[in-house]
């Protein structure tokens, strides 16, 4: 599907660029710039969004990934020893997990 989307987006960009280049108002502005001694280049940026359709007139419901609860990393004896070497006090394990 990525190839199809890329091809459609590229075709849209080319079509927009051609439409802008052919617009007589754009060409008139460029001629004014040339008369003043400047060359003008027009560059446009567009954000194009695509969504899959399941049936004509309806949008597919986006799939939202399920988030897992964050796991609290456990501190081992080496971690505590390292913190003590930096003169940082670490809590001793209590055997209970914090939710």
Secondary structure, DSSP 8 states (H G I E B T S, - for coil): -HHHHHHHHHHHHHHHHHHHHH-HHHHHHHHHHHHTT---------------EEETTEE-----------------HHHHHHHHHTT-------S----
